[in-house]
Amino acid sequence: MGFFSKLLSGLSKTKNALFGRLNDLFLGSGELDDDFYDELEEILVSADVGIAVTEEILDELRARTKEAHIREATLAKDILFDILREMVGEHEGLRLTTTPSVILVIGVNGVGKTTSIGKMAAQLKSEHRRVIVAAADTFRAAAAEQLTVWCERAGVDIIKQAAGADPASVVYDAIQAAKSRKSDVLLIDTAGRLHNKKNLMDELAKINRIIDRELPDADRENLLVLDATTGQNAVLQAKEFKNAAEITGLVLTKLDGTAKGGIVLSIKKELNIPVKYIGVGEQIDDMQPFDTEEFTRAMFDN
């Protein structure tokens, strides 16, 4: 099964819950009256598009239909879908042009961070890139062991130390290994502890100093892993991390397990942080770089 087919299948819950209801609304409504907009608002909010973003969508739909002199609901459907496509934003790929390039991955426990790193490593290797992984989440018990299993499945090298070791020390060792082995990408796992932002910031600052010193010219991506099934809680989590670290992109996991994929629209609009990877399944090849065209085709095409 190609990734677009997996994407189509993985987004089926959201598409059926959100866009199935939208289709019914447009076909069943007459004029674009208050009742129509009230129901549209309820549909969007229930899909975790978010209240603020939903209001923006409604205002834009009102403005465009007024400008086009459209009063019938059936004629407004394509306009709404155009608005939603635009909100997904332009495709922003990973910046990985240097050898090595660095991907720093952060996220709280339970969002799928370890599995995401393993899947990203496998995906990068499938592009014939030499990948090395740094197990710098030394805070959580068994984190390195779990990551080792995923690296073995992906067929990539891993650098690790004993539990409780200094994360920056692990990163230093991994950088030296990446240099000597001429790796294309260094993937770094980190501990995410939102309950103690000072420790998180101090740890990330130390890791960043090591990277800046040892790889001053390397391309960098700081990716935040979020669980799509948590809906608006994921948006709040992203805001907290954005205050603690310079996030360049998001990894959305478990999109196949939720009918609330509208979170993609909410996160992009509220945080202005691009989605770089999405996960739509449990298999090692079920996470791929986010592609706007494929995503919108899977979500919005009838």
C-alpha positions in Angstrom: 0.0 0.0 0.0 1.4 3.4 -1.0 1.7 6.2 1.6 -1.2 8.1 0.0 -3.4 5.1 0.4 -2.3 4.8 4.0 -2.9 8.5 4.5 -6.4 8.2 3.0 -7.2 5.3 5.3 -5.6 7.0 8.3 -7.6 10.2 7.9 -10.8 8.3 7.3 -12.2 9.0 10.8 -11.7 12.7 10.5 -12.9 12.8 6.9 -16.1 10.9 7.7 -16.8 12.8 10.9 -15.9 16.3 9.6 -16.4 16.4 5.9 -19.2 13.8 5.8 -21.1 16.1 8.1 -20.1 19.2 6.0 -21.4 17.5 2.8 -24.7 16.7 4.6 -24.9 20.3 5.8 -24.4 21.9 2.4 -26.8 19.5 0.7 -29.5 19.7 3.3 -29.4 23.5 3.9 -31.1 26.1 1.8 -29.8 29.6 2.4 -26.7 30.7 4.1 -28.6 31.9 7.2 -27.9 32.0 10.9 -28.9 28.3 11.4 -26.5 27.2 8.7 -23.6 29.1 10.3 -24.5 27.8 13.8 -24.4 24.2 12.6 -21.2 24.8 10.6 -19.6 26.2 13.7 -20.6 23.2 15.8 -19.2 20.8 13.2 -15.8 22.6 13.0 -15.4 22.9 16.8 -16.3 19.3 17.3 -13.5 18.3 14.9 -11.0 20.3 17.1 -10.5 23.1 14.6 -10.6 25.4 17.7 -13.0 28.2 18.5 -10.8 31.1 17.4 -9.9 29.5 14.1 -13.5 28.4 13.5 -14.6 32.0 13.9 -12.0 33.1 11.4 -13.2 30.5 8.9 -16.9 31.6 9.3 -16.0 35.2 8.9 -14.0 34.4 5.8 -16.8 32.3 4.3 -19.3 35.1 4.9 -17.0 37.6 3.2 -16.3 35.5 0.2 -19.9 34.4 -0.4 -21.0 38.0 0.0 -18.5 39.2 -2.5 -19.5 36.5 -5.0 -23.3 37.2 -4.3 -23.8 33.6 -3.2 -26.8 32.9 -0.9 -27.4 29.2 -1.4 -25.5 26.8 0.7 -24.8 24.3 -2.1 -22.8 26.9 -4.0 -20.7 27.8 -1.0 -19.1 24.3 -0.4 -16.2 24.8 -2.7 -15.4 28.2 -1.2 -15.3 26.7 2.3 -13.0 23.9 1.2 -10.7 26.4 -0.5 -10.5 28.3 2.8 -9.6 25.1 4.6 -6.9 24.2 2.1 -5.4 27.6 2.4 -5.3 27.2 6.2 -3.3 24.0 5.9 -0.5 26.2 4.5 2.3 25.7 2.0 4.5 22.6 2.2 7.6 23.3 4.2 10.0 20.4 4.0 12.9 19.5 6.3 16.1 21.5 5.9 18.7 18.8 5.8 21.3 19.9 3.3 24.5 19.7 5.4 26.4 16.6 6.4 25.5 16.0 9.1 22.2 17.8 9.6 20.6 17.7 13.0 17.1 16.9 14.1 16.4 17.6 17.8 13.2 15.9 18.9 11.2 16.9 22.0 7.9 16.0 23.5 6.3 14.7 26.7 6.0 11.1 27.6 3.2 9.2 26.0 2.9 11.2 22.7 4.8 8.7 20.7 8.2 10.4 20.7 10.4 7.3 20.8 8.4 5.5 18.1 8.4 8.7 16.0 12.2 8.9 16.1 12.4 5.2 15.0 10.0 5.8 12.2 11.7 9.0 11.1 15.1 7.2 11.1 13.6 4.5 8.9 12.0 7.0 6.5 15.3 8.9 6.2 17.2 5.7 5.6 14.8 4.8 2.8 15.9 8.0 1.1 19.5 6.6 1.2 20.6 8.9 4.0 23.1 7.7 6.6 21.4 8.2 10.0 22.7 8.0 13.5 20.5 8.4 16.6 21.4 9.9 20.0 19.6 8.5 23.0 19.7 11.7 25.0 16.5 11.0 27.0 18.5 9.7 30.0 15.9 10.8 32.4 13.2 8.3 31.6 13.8 4.7 32.6 14.1 2.3 29.6 14.0 5.1 27.1 17.3 4.1 25.5 16.3 0.5 25.4 13.1 1.2 23.6 14.9 3.5 21.2 17.5 0.8 20.6 14.7 -1.6 19.5 13.4 0.9 17.0 16.8 1.7 15.7 17.5 -2.0 15.1 14.2 -2.3 13.2 15.2 0.8 11.1 18.7 -0.5 10.6 20.4 2.6 11.9 23.2 3.2 14.5 22.4 4.5 18.0 24.7 6.2 20.5 23.7 5.8 24.2 25.0 5.9 27.7 23.8 4.6 31.1 20.5 5.8 32.5 21.0 9.1 34.4 23.9 10.2 32.3 24.3 13.8 31.2 22.2 14.2 28.0 24.7 16.7 26.6 27.5 14.1 27.0 25.4 11.7 24.9 24.9 14.3 22.3 28.6 15.1 22.2 29.5 11.4 21.7 26.9 11.2 18.9 28.2 14.2 17.1 31.7 12.7 17.1 30.3 9.5 15.8 28.3 11.3 13.1 31.4 13.1 12.0 33.6 10.1 11.9 31.0 7.9 10.1 30.1 10.7 7.7 26.4 10.5 8.7 23.9 12.6 6.8 21.5 13.1 9.7 21.9 13.1 13.5 18.5 12.4 15.2 18.5 13.4 18.9 16.0 12.2 21.4 15.5 14.4 24.5 13.5 14.3 27.7 10.5 16.6 27.8 9.4 17.6 31.3 6.8 20.4 31.1 6.2 20.2 34.8 9.7 21.7 35.3 10.3 24.1 32.5 13.5 25.4 34.1 15.1 22.0 33.9 13.9 21.5 30.4 15.3 24.9 29.2 18.6 24.3 31.0 18.9 20.9 29.4 18.0 22.1 25.9 20.3 25.1 26.3 23.3 22.8 27.2 22.5 20.5 24.3 22.3 23.4 21.9 25.6 24.8 23.1 27.3 21.5 22.3 25.7 21.4 18.8 26.6 25.0 18.1 30.2 24.4 19.2 30.7 21.1 17.4 28.5 21.6 14.3 28.3 25.4 13.9 27.2 25.3 10.3 24.8 22.3 10.4 21.2 22.6 9.3 18.9 22.3 12.3 15.4 21.1 12.9 13.8 21.3 16.3 10.7 19.1 16.1 8.0 18.8 18.7 6.0 15.6 18.9 2.3 15.9 19.6 -0.4 13.3 20.0 -3.3 14.3 17.7 -5.8 12.4 19.7 -5.5 14.9 22.5 -7.0 17.7 20.4 -6.8 21.2 21.8 -4.6 19.9 24.7 -2.0 19.4 22.0 -2.3 23.1 21.0 -1.8 24.1 24.7 1.2 21.8 25.0 2.7 23.3 21.8 2.4 26.8 23.2 4.2 25.7 26.4 7.1 24.2 24.5 7.2 27.1 22.1 7.9 29.3 25.1 10.7 27.0 26.2 12.4 26.2 22.9 12.7 27.4 19.4 10.4 24.9 17.6 10.9 24.7 13.8 8.3 22.0 13.1 5.7 19.6 14.5 5.3 15.8 14.4 1.7 14.8 14.7 1.2 11.2 15.7 -1.9 9.0 15.9 -3.9 10.9 13.3 -5.4 7.5 12.3 -6.9 7.2 15.8 -8.9 10.4 16.0 -11.9 11.9 14.3 -10.5 15.3 15.3 -7.9 15.9 12.6 -9.0 19.5 12.4 -6.1 20.0 14.9 -3.8 20.3 11.9 -5.7 23.5 10.9 -5.8 24.8 14.5 -2.1 24.3 15.2 -0.9 25.8 11.9 -3.1 28.9 12.3 -2.7 29.6 16.0 1.0 28.8 16.4 2.4 29.4 12.9 4.6 26.3 13.2 4.6 24.0 10.2 3.7 20.3 10.4 6.8 18.4 9.2 5.8 14.8 9.9 2.5 12.9 10.4 1.9 9.4 11.6 -1.2 7.5 10.4 -0.5 4.0 11.7 1.5 1.6 13.8 3.9 0.2 11.2 7.5 1.6 10.8 6.6 3.1 7.4 3.4 4.8 8.6 5.1 8.1 9.3 6.1 10.3 6.5 7.1 14.0 5.8 4.0 16.1 5.7 2.9 16.9 2.2 0.2 19.7 1.9 -1.0 18.5 -1.5 -1.4 14.9 -0.4 -3.0 15.8 2.9 -5.6 18.2 1.4 -6.4 15.7 -1.4 -6.9 12.9 1.3 -9.0 15.2 3.4 -11.0 17.4 1.0 -11.4 15.5 -2.3 -14.8 13.9 -2.7 
